[in-house]
């Protein structure tokens, strides 16, 4: 996208207002992108890094508060071991290369998921990147790693049961607010907009509690081909919608 065109669209979106505070993305289609080109699946994941880079930059320039990327699900461990290892290595390399730009652009990195299962070399790079960007006050970039929505709810229930047993509060204190505070996303607004690439029409165990009222935008574009113009299209679609949250608008 040309710089002048990009600037005009960005200014139009910002001027219209009603921007989503939190955008979540299911980055799908890396394998298909590689297969169509006769390449190994990891080539699709590598190509997807540029899509991440451009999307993060564009979200920051628009003033989006939170961008959550579904980077590795709890079900992805079922993939071939060599692909999983290559993904973990790619994540480490990407963090090492991109952390300084994130810091320069005032981005704060955060993660959600059961991180204890990640390889030590990936976890080390992740912790280092989080520490380096901890003072960022712009976009909060959330990486969902070894994440599953059902697993997150299980962990929240376990915490609540433990707290009740320890008499920190009674069962009457359990409400939607308490459950939200026990989720991995505690302190973050729920997603206003979910983007899913590659045309698939499912949530794939992603942010199940948090997306009760999230607007959904699906594109046939495969993730490695996703760029800021597609992000703009999704946001402009969101801006044109009437969010009622169960109410009737007069």
N, C-alpha and C positions, 0 to 999 in steps of 0.2 A: 504494500500500500504506500503510495506517495506521501511524503511528509505533509504537504499542504492539504491533501484530502483527509489524511489522518487527523490533522489539527482541526479541520472544519467539523468533522463528524464528532470528535471528542468534545468540542465546544458546544455543539448542538445538544449532545446528551447531557452535559453538565448543566446547560441553561434550562433544559426541560425539567430538571430536578427529579425527585422520586427515584433516586438511585437505590439499588439494592445494597443494604449494608453488608450482607454476607452472601457470597457466591460460592457454591460447591460444584465441583466438576468430576464426573466419572470419565476418566481418560481412556476411551475404548478404541480398539482398532489397530493397535500396533502390529499384532501378528498378521492380520489381513493385509496391511500395508506392505509388510515385508514379503509375504507370500506372492502377492501380485507382481512383485519385482524379482521373484526367484531368489530371494535372500533368506538367510536364517532369521528366526523370530527376533533375536537380540538386535538385529539391524533396525527393526521397527521401533524398539525401545530407545535405541540411540538417536534415531531421527526424531522421536517425540520430545527430546530435550529442548530442541529449538522452539517447539510449540509451548512448552512450559515457560521458557525464557521470555518469549514475546507476550504471553498471556499475563505473566507476573508484572512485567513492565507496564503493560496497558492498564491493568487493574490499579496499579499504584498511581499512574498519571490521572486516572479518573477520580481518585480519592475513595476507592472502595475500602471499607474497613477490614474485611476478612475474606480471604480466598482459601478454600479448603480443597486440596487435590487428593483424590483416591489413588494413592501411589502403589499400594500393595495390600491386598485383602488377606484375611485369615484363611480363605480358601485357596489362595494362590500357592500355598505350600504344596498343593497336589500336582503342580506342574512338574515337568522333568527337572531333576536335580541340577543339571548343568545350566538350565535356563534360570532357575532360582538363584544359583550362585552368581551367574553373570549379571542378574538384576541387582543383587546386593553390592557387587563390585562397581557397577555403573552408578548406583546411588552414592557410594562413597566418593567416587571420582568427581561426580557432579557437584556434590557438596563442597569438596575441596576447591573446585574451580569457580563456583558461583558465590561463595560466601562473601567475598569482598565486595562484589557488586550489590548484593543484598544489603550489606551494611552501608554502602555509599548511598543507596536509594532509600535508606531509613526503613527498611523492611525488617520486621521481627519474625523469626522462625519459631514455630511451635509444632509439636507432634501429638497425635492421638493414636491409641492402639496399645496392644500388649507388646511393648518394646523388648521385653526380656528374652524373647525368642530370636531376635535379630543377631547376626554374627557379630563378634566383638569388634572387628575392624569397621563394620558399618556403624555400630553403636557409638564407637569412639568419634568417628567423623561427625555424626549427628549431634552428639553432645557438644563438641567443639563449635560447630556452626551455631547452635542455639545460644551458647554462651557469648560468642562473638557478636550476635545480633540482638542481644537481650535489651539493649537500650533504644532500639528502634521504636519510633512513635508514629510511623506511617502505617502502611499495609501490614496486617498480620497474616503471614503465610503458614497455613496449617497442612502438614503432610500426614495423611492417614496411612500408617504403616502397621502391618499385621493387625489390621482393623477389621472388625465385624460388628454390625449393629446389634445382633442378638447377644454376642459376647459382651458388648458394652453394657447392655441391660442386665446381664447376669452379674457382672462385676458391681454394678450399682446396687442391685438387690442384696448381694452379699455384704456390701458395706453398710447398708441400712439395717440389715438383720444383726450384724455385729454391734452396731451402735445402740440398737434397742436392747440387746442382751447386756451391754455394758451400762445401761440406764442413762445414756447420754440424752435420750429423749424417748417418749412413748410412741406407741403405734399411731396415736391420734395426730402426731406431728407429721406423719407421712402424707404429703400432698404432691402436686405436680412440681411445685417449686423446689421441694427437697429432692425429688428424683432428678430434676435438671441439674441441681448443684452436685449430685453424685456422679454425673456422667463425665466422660473424658473432656467434653467441651465446656465444662463449667467456666462461667465468666465470659463466654462468647455468645453473641446473639444467634438465634436459630437462622439457618439459611433462608434467605428470601427467594433465591433463584438457584435451581439445579440445572446444570448443563450436562447433557450426555451426548457423546460423539458416537459415530458409526451406526446410528439408526436404531440401536437396541432400545426396547421399551420396557425396561425394568429397573428397579432400584438396586438390585444386587447387594442386599444386606448393608446398605450405606446410610448412616445417620437416620435410622428408622424412627426414633422418637422425635428427633429434631425437625424432621421434614413433614410434620403433620399438615402444615399449611404452606409449604414451599411451592412456588410456581416452577413448572418444569418446561424446559426447552430442549428439544432433541434435533440433532442434525445428522445427516448421512455422512458428513465429512469425517474421515478417519483421523484419529488424534494427531499423527505426525504432520498432517496437512492443516491443522487448526491454527489460525492466526488471529490477530487482534480484530480484523474485520468481522470474524465470526462472533467474537465476544461482543462487539458492538451490536451486531444483529440480535443477539440474545437479550442484551440489556434494553434495546429499543422495543423489543417485543414485550418485555417485562413492564416497561414504562407505559405501554398502551393498555395494560390489563387493569381490571377493577378488582382489587383484593377485598373480599367481604368478610372473611373469617366467620362464615356462618350467618352474618347479618344480612338484612335486606336493605339495599340502598334506596333512599327515597329520591 
